[in-house]
Amino acid sequence: MHDGLPPDLLEKLLKFITRQQEQITQQQEQIIQLQGQVKALEAEIRRLKKLPPKPDIKPNTKPPDDNTGAEGNDTSDPETSKKRKVKKPNEKTRVKPVANPGT
């Protein structure tokens, strides 16, 4: 079943993995607790600064896309792209500094 591993090494590895999993579970619980404390402290700061409470904004959920094809998803088309093309300056359009002969 476990080719090449001595039984004592296998047992030590299993104990190590079990301890690591327990530690991960404890850390996850601690993270959840600390996140709650951070939210409470942020609310307290807002209250003390007399700021409005943090708005409860729900994440924007997109309905599932039934069209799995590439139709309508092409963002390379300049007509459907939201970005506007801007002309960049070149040698002809760049303003050249004028030397001041009076100084």
All heavy atoms as an XYZ file, in Angstrom:
817
protein
N       0.816     -1.188      0.000
C       0.000      0.000      0.000
C       0.862      1.255      0.000
O       0.688      2.141     -0.816
C      -0.936     -0.035      1.211
C      -1.801      1.189      1.333
S      -2.985      0.942      2.651
C      -3.306      2.596      3.072
N       1.812      1.374      0.930
C       2.690      2.545      1.022
C       4.108      2.088      0.736
O       4.892      1.814      1.627
C       2.605      3.174      2.419
C       1.230      3.625      2.756
N       0.649      4.706      2.171
C       0.312      3.127      3.606
C      -0.570      4.870      2.667
N      -0.794      3.917      3.532
N       4.441      2.001     -0.507
C       5.735      1.491     -0.946
C       6.856      2.441     -0.550
O       6.777      3.646     -0.767
C       5.749      1.308     -2.452
C       4.704      0.318     -2.943
O       3.861     -0.119     -2.144
O       4.761     -0.011     -4.112
N       7.885      1.904      0.033
C       9.097      2.652      0.286
C       9.080      3.522      1.523
O      10.092      4.110      1.854
N       7.978      3.686      2.235
C       7.946      4.516      3.441
C       7.958      3.627      4.682
O       7.122      2.738      4.816
C       6.690      5.388      3.480
C       6.632      6.567      2.520
C       5.311      7.297      2.675
C       7.765      7.531      2.751
N       8.889      3.883      5.588
C       8.883      3.123      6.843
C       7.617      3.450      7.640
O       7.117      4.575      7.588
C      10.120      3.620      7.577
C      10.927      4.366      6.571
C      10.006      4.773      5.485
N       7.091      2.481      8.391
C       5.844      2.697      9.140
C       5.946      3.844     10.155
O       4.987      4.595     10.329
C       5.588      1.372      9.849
C       6.480      0.375      9.204
C       7.563      1.120      8.517
N       7.093      4.019     10.806
C       7.211      5.093     11.794
C       7.198      6.468     11.114
O       6.633      7.429     11.631
C       8.460      4.925     12.651
C       9.741      4.929     11.821
O       9.705      4.492     10.658
O      10.775      5.388     12.352
N       7.797      6.581      9.921
C       7.783      7.844      9.182
C       6.369      8.168      8.716
O       5.914      9.312      8.805
C       8.731      7.773      7.978
C       8.782      9.027      7.105
C       9.259     10.238      7.915
C       9.678      8.812      5.907
N       5.657      7.166      8.244
C       4.284      7.355      7.797
C       3.409      7.840      8.959
O       2.611      8.769      8.806
C       3.728      6.059      7.213
C       2.310      6.107      6.680
C       2.207      7.115      5.537
C       1.863      4.736      6.219
N       3.596      7.250     10.120
C       2.822      7.635     11.308
C       3.143      9.074     11.715
O       2.240      9.862     12.026
C       3.124      6.679     12.465
C       2.285      6.919     13.695
C       2.605      5.922     14.801
O       2.910      4.762     14.496
O       2.544      6.341     15.983
N       4.426      9.444     11.669
C       4.824     10.812     12.005
C       4.226     11.813     11.016
O       3.780     12.888     11.408
C       6.342     10.939     12.028
C       7.000     10.270     13.206
C       8.509     10.407     13.135
C       9.188      9.676     14.266
N      10.655      9.780     14.189
N       4.237     11.465      9.744
C       3.667     12.355      8.733
C       2.168     12.547      8.931
O       1.648     13.661      8.811
C       3.938     11.815      7.328
C       5.356     11.976      6.805
C       5.527     11.248      5.476
C       5.704     13.433      6.643
N       1.458     11.471      9.242
C       0.020     11.572      9.469
C      -0.284     12.444     10.690
O      -1.226     13.247     10.669
C      -0.598     10.183      9.624
C      -0.659      9.347      8.338
C      -1.139      7.931      8.634
C      -1.553     10.016      7.310
N       0.510     12.306     11.755
C       0.322     13.144     12.946
C       0.603     14.606     12.616
O      -0.119     15.510     13.048
C       1.229     12.671     14.089
C       0.769     11.399     14.752
C       1.695     11.011     15.893
C       1.259      9.713     16.537
N       2.151      9.307     17.635
N       1.651     14.839     11.839
C       2.005     16.202     11.445
C       0.880     16.834     10.627
O       0.482     17.982     10.847
C       3.312     16.189     10.646
C       3.718     17.538     10.130
C       4.253     18.491     10.988
C       3.547     17.863      8.799
C       4.630     19.736     10.519
C       3.922     19.109      8.317
C       4.460     20.053      9.185
N       0.353     16.089      9.675
C      -0.727     16.593      8.831
C      -1.958     16.898      9.679
O      -2.624     17.924      9.492
C      -1.051     15.593      7.699
C       0.114     15.549      6.706
C      -2.345     15.950      6.995
C       0.011     14.442      5.681
N      -2.263     16.036     10.630
C      -3.415     16.256     11.505
C      -3.234     17.528     12.326
O      -4.159     18.340     12.445
C      -3.619     15.048     12.445
O      -3.770     13.863     11.648
C      -4.842     15.224     13.316
N      -2.022     17.737     12.876
C      -1.759     18.960     13.650
C      -1.882     20.203     12.762
O      -2.425     21.225     13.172
C      -0.369     18.904     14.281
C      -0.270     18.005     15.502
C       1.016     18.242     16.291
N       2.233     18.280     15.485
C       3.027     17.247     15.234
N       2.741     16.066     15.748
N       4.112     17.372     14.496
N      -1.379     20.107     11.533
C      -1.470     21.234     10.613
C      -2.926     21.563     10.280
O      -3.311     22.733     10.237
C      -0.693     20.940      9.320
C       0.806     20.874      9.499
C       1.393     22.209      9.895
O       1.078     23.221      9.295
N       2.230     22.205     10.906
N      -3.741     20.553     10.062
C      -5.157     20.780      9.762
C      -5.864     21.429     10.957
O      -6.693     22.321     10.780
C      -5.837     19.472      9.385
C      -5.423     18.959      8.024
C      -5.982     17.581      7.718
O      -6.289     16.798      8.616
N      -6.099     17.277      6.421
N      -5.534     20.999     12.168
C      -6.131     21.601     13.363
C      -5.709     23.063     13.498
O      -6.521     23.933     13.828
C      -5.723     20.821     14.617
C      -6.346     19.436     14.705
C      -5.748     18.586     15.820
O      -4.788     19.031     16.490
O      -6.233     17.453     16.008
N      -4.439     23.328     13.212
C      -3.943     24.695     13.299
C      -4.619     25.583     12.245
O      -4.976     26.725     12.526
C      -2.430     24.718     13.124
C      -1.812     26.076     13.370
C      -0.297     26.046     13.281
O       0.295     25.063     12.823
N       0.340     27.118     13.701
N      -4.811     25.075     11.063
C      -5.480     25.833     10.006
C      -6.916     26.160     10.425
O      -7.385     27.283     10.236
C      -5.453     25.053      8.667
C      -4.035     25.047      8.107
C      -6.437     25.641      7.656
C      -3.842     24.117      6.923
N      -7.605     25.192     11.008
C      -8.975     25.422     11.463
C      -9.008     26.509     12.524
O      -9.860     27.408     12.488
C      -9.577     24.112     12.013
O      -9.523     23.114     10.994
C     -11.019     24.315     12.442
N      -8.077     26.467     13.480
C      -8.017     27.493     14.525
C      -7.736     28.863     13.920
O      -8.335     29.869     14.314
C      -6.940     27.143     15.548
C      -7.273     25.959     16.414
C      -6.090     25.550     17.298
O      -4.989     26.071     17.162
N      -6.333     24.590     18.192
N      -6.835     28.925     12.954
C      -6.504     30.202     12.331
C      -7.685     30.757     11.541
O      -7.927     31.967     11.551
C      -5.278     30.046     11.430
C      -3.996     29.842     12.197
C      -2.808     29.539     11.313
O      -2.960     29.190     10.138
N      -1.616     29.671     11.872
N      -8.435     29.886     10.879
C      -9.609     30.345     10.145
C     -10.648     30.929     11.101
O     -11.256     31.961     10.810
C     -10.216     29.193      9.332
C      -9.385     28.804      8.127
C      -9.891     27.557      7.424
O     -10.559     26.716      8.024
N      -9.556     27.421      6.151
N     -10.843     30.284     12.239
C     -11.783     30.798     13.244
C     -11.300     32.140     13.780
O     -12.093     33.071     13.979
C     -11.944     29.792     14.380
C     -12.666     28.526     13.966
C     -12.606     27.426     15.020
O     -11.963     27.630     16.081
O     -13.204     26.367     14.795
N     -10.003     32.260     14.011
C      -9.438     33.512     14.507
C      -9.587     34.622     13.469
O      -9.895     35.765     13.817
C      -7.971     33.319     14.874
C      -7.357     34.520     15.543
C      -5.903     34.291     15.930
O      -5.255     33.361     15.430
N      -5.385     35.122     16.803
N      -9.404     34.315     12.210
C      -9.562     35.305     11.144
C     -10.991     35.834     11.126
O     -11.222     37.039     11.022
C      -9.163     34.711      9.776
C      -7.648     34.548      9.695
C      -9.670     35.579      8.626
C      -7.166     33.766      8.493
N     -11.966     34.945     11.241
C     -13.368     35.358     11.251
C     -13.636     36.271     12.439
O     -14.302     37.311     12.308
C     -14.288     34.121     11.270
C     -14.179     33.387      9.933
C     -15.732     34.522     11.561
C     -14.837     32.025      9.924
N     -13.097     35.926     13.606
C     -13.277     36.745     14.801
C     -12.637     38.119     14.610
O     -13.238     39.151     14.932
C     -12.664     36.046     16.019
C     -12.762     36.855     17.288
C     -11.927     36.245     18.413
O     -11.200     35.281     18.207
N     -12.052     36.814     19.592
N     -11.431     38.153     14.067
C     -10.737     39.429     13.871
C     -11.431     40.293     12.824
O     -11.473     41.520     12.959
C      -9.280     39.173     13.479
C      -8.404     38.583     14.588
C      -7.038     38.204     14.032
C      -8.267     39.546     15.739
N     -11.993     39.678     11.793
C     -12.740     40.448     10.798
C     -13.948     41.122     11.438
O     -14.267     42.266     11.115
C     -13.182     39.544      9.641
C     -12.047     39.152      8.717
C     -12.458     38.124      7.676
O     -13.413     37.371      7.852
N     -11.709     38.071      6.579
N     -14.603     40.420     12.364
C     -15.730     41.012     13.088
C     -15.278     42.177     13.947
O     -15.960     43.213     14.022
N     -14.129     42.047     14.589
C     -13.600     43.130     15.415
C     -13.244     44.342     14.560
O     -13.500     45.479     14.953
C     -12.364     42.670     16.188
C     -12.678     41.761     17.355
C     -11.407     41.328     18.080
O     -10.297     41.484     17.570
N     -11.577     40.767     19.263
N     -12.675     44.106     13.394
C     -12.313     45.208     12.499
C     -13.575     45.964     12.078
O     -13.610     47.195     12.092
C     -11.541     44.686     11.270
C     -11.449     45.741     10.183
C     -10.156     44.222     11.670
N     -14.633     45.235     11.718
C     -15.883     45.888     11.323
C     -16.440     46.711     12.481
O     -16.916     47.835     12.273
C     -16.906     44.852     10.868
C     -16.628     44.313      9.492
C     -17.727     43.367      9.051
C     -17.424     42.814      7.669
N     -18.472     41.923      7.189
N     -16.395     46.162     13.686
C     -16.914     46.887     14.846
C     -16.091     48.146     15.100
O     -16.651     49.219     15.395
C     -16.905     45.982     16.077
N     -14.777     48.053     14.991
C     -13.926     49.216     15.216
C     -14.108     50.266     14.123
O     -14.102     51.467     14.404
C     -12.458     48.789     15.306
C     -12.102     47.987     16.560
C     -10.692     47.431     16.448
C     -12.259     48.831     17.804
N     -14.286     49.822     12.883
C     -14.541     50.779     11.806
C     -15.855     51.514     12.042
O     -15.947     52.724     11.830
C     -14.571     50.064     10.454
C     -13.203     49.645      9.961
C     -13.257     48.809      8.686
O     -14.339     48.262      8.349
O     -12.208     48.689      8.031
N     -16.873     50.801     12.502
C     -18.159     51.433     12.808
C     -18.001     52.426     13.964
O     -18.590     53.516     13.942
C     -19.201     50.369     13.148
N     -17.203     52.070     14.953
C     -16.966     52.963     16.089
C     -16.237     54.235     15.641
O     -16.562     55.338     16.069
C     -16.150     52.232     17.156
C     -15.831     53.055     18.382
C     -17.044     53.311     19.273
O     -18.116     52.770     19.003
O     -16.894     54.069     20.243
N     -15.266     54.090     14.770
C     -14.544     55.256     14.250
C     -15.501     56.168     13.490
O     -15.491     57.384     13.666
C     -13.369     54.809     13.348
C     -12.275     54.171     14.197
C     -12.820     55.979     12.541
C     -11.186     53.484     13.390
N     -16.349     55.571     12.661
C     -17.320     56.375     11.913
C     -18.261     57.104     12.868
O     -18.607     58.258     12.649
C     -18.110     55.501     10.937
C     -17.239     54.930      9.816
C     -18.040     54.146      8.794
N     -18.803     55.004      7.901
C     -18.288     55.694      6.897
N     -16.993     55.639      6.672
N     -19.047     56.422      6.126
N     -18.660     56.422     13.928
C     -19.562     57.045     14.898
C     -18.873     58.205     15.606
O     -19.441     59.289     15.749
C     -20.040     56.008     15.926
C     -21.073     56.541     16.911
C     -21.384     55.539     18.002
N     -20.256     55.307     18.885
C     -19.902     56.108     19.894
N     -20.562     57.206     20.125
N     -18.875     55.812     20.653
N     -17.626     58.002     16.023
C     -16.906     59.048     16.740
C     -16.601     60.246     15.843
O     -16.564     61.384     16.316
C     -15.608     58.489     17.334
C     -15.800     57.480     18.463
C     -14.474     56.837     18.838
C     -16.441     58.142     19.665
N     -16.379     60.004     14.568
C     -16.125     61.101     13.630
C     -17.426     61.729     13.134
O     -17.406     62.635     12.320
C     -15.322     60.592     12.419
C     -13.883     60.300     12.726
C     -13.177     59.905     11.428
C     -11.692     59.793     11.624
N     -11.006     59.485     10.352
N     -18.540     61.187     13.616
C     -19.877     61.651     13.230
C     -20.092     61.540     11.720
O     -20.659     62.422     11.083
C     -20.124     63.068     13.718
C     -20.080     63.148     15.224
C     -20.383     64.498     15.735
C     -20.263     64.369     17.239
N     -20.468     65.395     18.025
N     -19.608     60.445     11.170
C     -19.806     60.153      9.760
C     -21.032     59.260      9.612
O     -21.413     58.561     10.555
C     -18.584     59.435      9.186
C     -17.272     60.207      9.199
C     -16.122     59.303      8.789
C     -17.359     61.414      8.292
N     -21.655     59.246      8.452
C     -22.791     58.331      8.264
C     -22.299     56.885      8.316
O     -21.148     56.599      7.985
C     -23.330     58.691      6.883
C     -22.208     59.373      6.187
C     -21.385     60.034      7.252
N     -23.160     55.973      8.715
C     -22.734     54.570      8.756
C     -22.420     54.054      7.360
O     -22.894     54.587      6.360
C     -23.937     53.840      9.354
C     -25.088     54.751      9.180
C     -24.544     56.142      9.127
N     -21.613     53.034      7.322
C     -21.222     52.451      6.042
C     -22.465     51.908      5.344
O     -23.247     51.169      5.937
C     -20.216     51.326      6.273
C     -19.638     50.749      5.014
C     -18.564     49.738      5.318
C     -18.010     49.174      4.024
N     -17.004     48.171      4.257
N     -22.661     52.268      4.062
C     -23.850     51.778      3.371
C     -23.775     50.278      3.134
O     -22.705     49.718      2.938
C     -23.836     52.543      2.048
C     -22.433     52.940      1.853
C     -21.835     53.108      3.226
N     -24.935     49.650      3.166
C     -25.016     48.212      2.939
C     -25.257     47.989      1.448
O     -26.389     47.914      0.993
C     -26.138     47.599      3.769
C     -26.161     46.091      3.682
O     -25.107     45.497      3.395
O     -27.239     45.507      3.902
N     -24.161     47.921      0.685
C     -24.247     47.771     -0.759
C     -24.036     46.304     -1.107
O     -23.032     45.711     -0.739
C     -23.193     48.650     -1.466
C     -23.425     50.112     -1.116
C     -23.230     48.419     -2.964
C     -22.358     51.041     -1.659
N     -24.999     45.775     -1.813
C     -24.907     44.376     -2.231
C     -24.048     44.281     -3.483
O     -24.059     45.187     -4.315
C     -26.304     43.818     -2.534
C     -27.275     43.923     -1.384
C     -26.847     43.044     -0.246
C     -27.859     43.181      0.889
N     -27.329     42.867      2.157
N     -23.309     43.201     -3.656
C     -22.490     43.062     -4.862
C     -23.372     42.944     -6.100
O     -24.479     42.406     -6.047
C     -21.699     41.782     -4.624
C     -22.446     41.045     -3.590
C     -23.183     42.071     -2.772
N     -22.877     43.466     -7.202
C     -23.594     43.410     -8.459
C     -23.525     41.987     -8.985
O     -22.457     41.453     -9.235
C     -22.962     44.384     -9.451
C     -23.796     44.554    -10.686
O     -24.908     44.045    -10.757
N     -23.276     45.281    -11.656
N     -24.665     41.368     -9.132
C     -24.687     39.989     -9.619
C     -25.167     39.987    -11.058
O     -26.211     40.532    -11.383
C     -25.599     39.104     -8.760
O     -26.904     39.683     -8.734
C     -25.064     38.982     -7.344
N     -24.389     39.380    -11.894
C     -24.710     39.300    -13.313
C     -25.509     38.020    -13.550
O     -25.129     36.954    -13.070
C     -23.406     39.272    -14.118
C     -23.614     39.258    -15.597
C     -22.269     39.277    -16.309
C     -22.468     39.174    -17.799
N     -21.194     39.115    -18.499
N     -26.612     38.118    -14.293
C     -27.367     36.890    -14.573
C     -26.525     35.939    -15.407
O     -25.661     36.372    -16.169
C     -28.592     37.376    -15.366
C     -28.238     38.732    -15.851
C     -27.191     39.286    -14.925
N     -26.749     34.646    -15.285
C     -25.950     33.684    -16.047
C     -26.132     33.909    -17.539
O     -27.229     34.177    -18.017
C     -26.484     32.320    -15.624
C     -27.755     32.569    -14.914
C     -27.760     34.001    -14.467
N     -25.035     33.796    -18.261
C     -25.032     34.017    -19.698
C     -25.369     32.711    -20.395
O     -24.639     31.735    -20.308
C     -23.653     34.525    -20.142
C     -23.645     34.950    -21.592
O     -24.740     35.157    -22.160
O     -22.549     35.090    -22.160
N     -26.500     32.706    -21.094
C     -26.906     31.498    -21.798
C     -26.156     31.326    -23.106
O     -26.008     30.225    -23.609
C     -28.412     31.530    -22.094
C     -29.228     31.424    -20.823
O     -28.689     30.921    -19.816
O     -30.398     31.847    -20.831
N     -25.664     32.428    -23.667
C     -24.907     32.361    -24.919
C     -23.452     32.091    -24.597
O     -22.738     32.974    -24.178
C     -25.028     33.669    -25.699
C     -26.450     33.978    -26.079
O     -27.268     33.064    -26.178
N     -26.766     35.243    -26.265
N     -23.019     30.872    -24.820
C     -21.637     30.527    -24.510
C     -20.718     30.756    -25.689
O     -19.519     30.622    -25.569
C     -21.530     29.053    -24.075
O     -22.080     28.246    -25.110
C     -22.275     28.829    -22.781
N     -21.259     31.129    -26.836
C     -20.448     31.373    -28.023
C     -19.754     32.711    -27.928
O     -19.914     33.480    -26.993
N     -18.950     33.029    -28.941
C     -18.197     34.280    -28.954
C     -19.052     35.439    -29.447
O     -18.595     36.553    -29.516
C     -16.964     34.120    -29.844
N     -20.289     35.171    -29.794
C     -21.159     36.195    -30.338
C     -21.476     37.253    -29.283
O     -21.916     36.949    -28.188
C     -22.470     35.549    -30.801
C     -23.235     36.387    -31.791
C     -24.431     35.626    -32.327
O     -24.331     34.404    -32.490
O     -25.441     36.269    -32.559
N     -21.199     38.523    -29.596
C     -21.502     39.608    -28.688
C     -20.463     39.820    -27.608
O     -20.581     40.725    -26.813
N     -19.441     39.000    -27.555
C     -18.431     39.129    -26.514
C     -17.123     39.682    -27.040
O     -16.129     39.691    -26.349
C     -18.160     37.767    -25.854
C     -19.360     37.268    -25.097
O     -20.178     38.058    -24.634
N     -19.473     35.958    -24.956
N     -17.086     40.129    -28.275
C     -15.858     40.617    -28.878
C     -15.604     42.049    -28.427
O     -16.332     42.962    -28.792
C     -15.960     40.538    -30.401
C     -14.648     40.882    -31.075
O     -13.624     40.924    -30.371
O     -14.650     41.089    -32.297
N     -14.595     42.246    -27.601
C     -14.295     43.586    -27.100
C     -13.287     44.299    -27.982
O     -12.972     45.448    -27.742
C     -13.737     43.511    -25.669
O     -12.581     42.683    -25.676
C     -14.776     42.960    -24.709
N     -12.780     43.631    -29.020
C     -11.793     44.268    -29.881
C     -12.451     45.157    -30.930
O     -11.777     45.906    -31.611
C     -10.912     43.220    -30.556
O     -11.706     42.409    -31.406
N     -13.762     45.077    -31.096
C     -14.469     45.904    -32.063
C     -14.527     47.339    -31.551
O     -15.065     47.593    -30.475
C     -15.885     45.351    -32.268
C     -16.645     46.090    -33.358
O     -15.998     46.830    -34.129
O     -17.871     45.916    -33.435
N     -13.961     48.310    -32.288
C     -13.921     49.684    -31.785
C     -15.301     50.313    -31.639
O     -15.482     51.217    -30.846
C     -13.078     50.436    -32.820
C     -13.046     49.567    -34.025
C     -13.308     48.169    -33.574
N     -16.284     49.839    -32.374
C     -17.613     50.416    -32.252
C     -18.292     50.009    -30.965
O     -19.080     50.761    -30.405
C     -18.462     50.017    -33.455
C     -17.996     50.657    -34.753
C     -18.896     50.291    -35.917
O     -20.016     49.811    -35.672
O     -18.473     50.493    -37.050
N     -18.008     48.818    -30.445
C     -18.632     48.364    -29.212
C     -17.760     48.647    -27.999
O     -18.222     48.522    -26.883
C     -18.927     46.852    -29.273
O     -17.697     46.153    -29.466
C     -19.895     46.532    -30.382
N     -16.532     49.029    -28.238
C     -15.630     49.318    -27.133
C     -16.031     50.618    -26.452
O     -16.439     51.575    -27.108
C     -14.192     49.415    -27.639
O     -13.337     49.771    -26.597
N     -15.911     50.671    -25.137
C     -16.280     51.871    -24.396
C     -15.148     52.880    -24.372
O     -15.371     54.041    -24.083
C     -16.681     51.495    -22.969
C     -17.960     50.706    -22.942
C     -18.396     50.419    -21.537
C     -19.672     49.600    -21.562
N     -20.214     49.386    -20.265
N     -13.929     52.449    -24.650
C     -12.803     53.368    -24.648
C     -12.805     54.189    -25.933
O     -13.146     53.703    -26.995
C     -11.478     52.617    -24.535
C     -11.204     52.120    -23.164
C      -9.800     51.608    -23.093
C      -9.440     51.268    -21.680
N      -8.067     50.824    -21.579
N     -12.416     55.412    -25.801
C     -12.358     56.312    -26.925
C     -10.917     56.430    -27.381
O     -10.014     56.553    -26.567
C     -12.879     57.676    -26.475
C     -13.201     58.610    -27.586
C     -13.775     59.859    -27.030
N     -12.732     60.551    -26.264
C     -12.849     61.780    -25.799
N     -13.951     62.432    -25.957
N     -11.876     62.344    -25.134
N     -10.698     56.375    -28.667
C      -9.337     56.501    -29.174
C      -8.959     57.972    -29.181
O      -9.727     58.826    -29.622
C      -9.227     55.923    -30.573
C      -9.351     54.416    -30.590
C      -8.962     53.855    -31.915
C      -9.023     52.339    -31.845
N      -8.503     51.728    -33.029
N      -7.767     58.258    -28.685
C      -7.267     59.622    -28.608
C      -6.003     59.688    -29.444
O      -5.141     58.814    -29.366
C      -6.958     60.002    -27.142
C      -6.389     61.391    -27.062
C      -8.205     59.870    -26.300
N      -5.903     60.751    -30.253
C      -4.706     60.917    -31.061
C      -3.552     61.343    -30.171
O      -3.688     62.242    -29.347
C      -4.932     61.971    -32.140
C      -5.914     61.534    -33.203
C      -6.018     62.579    -34.282
C      -6.998     62.141    -35.336
N      -7.123     63.153    -36.391
N      -2.437     60.675    -30.328
C      -1.256     61.001    -29.548
C      -0.420     62.019    -30.309
O      -0.390     62.010    -31.537
C      -0.451     59.737    -29.268
C      -1.203     58.759    -28.407
C      -0.372     57.551    -28.109
C      -1.171     56.596    -27.251
N      -0.436     55.397    -26.958
N       0.258     62.900    -29.582
C       1.070     63.904    -30.277
C       2.243     63.243    -30.993
O       2.797     62.250    -30.540
C       1.557     64.816    -29.164
C       1.409     64.037    -27.921
C       0.310     63.048    -28.142
N       2.597     63.816    -32.136
C       3.774     63.352    -32.862
C       4.633     64.571    -33.179
O       4.378     65.667    -32.691
C       3.375     62.577    -34.125
C       2.542     63.403    -35.082
O       2.624     64.619    -35.101
N       1.724     62.728    -35.867
N       5.626     64.407    -33.999
C       6.554     65.512    -34.295
C       5.848     66.692    -34.947
O       6.211     67.832    -34.756
C       7.697     65.019    -35.188
C       8.637     64.068    -34.492
C       9.296     64.673    -33.270
O       9.698     65.850    -33.311
O       9.411     63.964    -32.264
N       4.814     66.446    -35.745
C       4.111     67.522    -36.430
C       3.197     68.302    -35.491
O       3.020     69.498    -35.645
C       3.283     66.954    -37.587
C       4.119     66.360    -38.692
C       3.241     65.769    -39.769
C       4.080     65.098    -40.850
N       3.253     64.436    -41.848
N       2.602     67.623    -34.527
C       1.631     68.285    -33.652
C       2.239     68.780    -32.346
O       1.602     69.519    -31.622
C       0.472     67.330    -33.321
O       1.002     66.177    -32.662
C      -0.271     66.930    -34.572
N       3.435     68.368    -32.036
C       4.067     68.749    -30.775
C       4.476     70.226    -30.820
O       5.021     70.703    -31.807
C       5.286     67.870    -30.522
C       5.885     68.066    -29.140
C       6.950     67.052    -28.843
N       6.294     65.766    -28.597
C       6.787     64.602    -28.965
N       7.929     64.531    -29.583
N       6.135     63.492    -28.709
N       4.219     70.951    -29.728
C       4.577     72.368    -29.643
C       6.056     72.460    -29.333
O       6.554     71.849    -28.387
C       3.747     73.070    -28.548
C       4.167     74.515    -28.405
C       2.274     72.946    -28.850
N       6.774     73.242    -30.141
C       8.210     73.389    -29.961
C       8.475     74.650    -29.140
O       7.848     75.682    -29.353
C       8.902     73.482    -31.318
C       8.758     72.210    -32.112
C       9.446     72.302    -33.433
C       9.336     70.956    -34.107
N       8.720     70.950    -35.354
N       9.403     74.575    -28.176
C       9.716     75.765    -27.374
C      10.375     76.850    -28.238
O      11.176     76.544    -29.127
C      10.672     75.249    -26.302
C      11.184     73.956    -26.818
C      10.180     73.420    -27.783
N      10.023     78.075    -27.958
C      10.567     79.201    -28.699
C      11.713     79.786    -27.893
O      11.582     80.076    -26.713
C       9.473     80.262    -28.936
C      10.041     81.469    -29.671
C       8.311     79.653    -29.693
N      12.864     79.973    -28.545
C      14.025     80.568    -27.868
C      13.737     82.066    -27.665
O      13.243     82.747    -28.559
C      15.281     80.371    -28.688
N      14.084     82.560    -26.503
C      13.854     83.965    -26.179
C      15.134     84.748    -26.505
O      16.088     84.719    -25.750
C      13.490     84.085    -24.703
C      12.894     85.432    -24.381
O      12.842     86.316    -25.242
N      12.443     85.574    -23.164
N      15.165     85.495    -27.652
C      16.399     86.167    -28.062
C      16.711     87.389    -27.204
O      17.812     87.876    -27.236
C      16.111     86.564    -29.512
C      14.640     86.614    -29.635
C      14.106     85.627    -28.624
N      15.782     87.881    -26.406
C      15.988     89.094    -25.637
C      16.795     88.877    -24.358
O      17.221     89.832    -23.729
N      17.061     87.686    -23.983
C      17.801     87.462    -22.722
C      19.209     87.075    -22.936
O      19.716     86.592    -23.843
C      17.131     86.376    -21.853
O      16.963     85.218    -22.619
C      15.857     86.876    -21.302
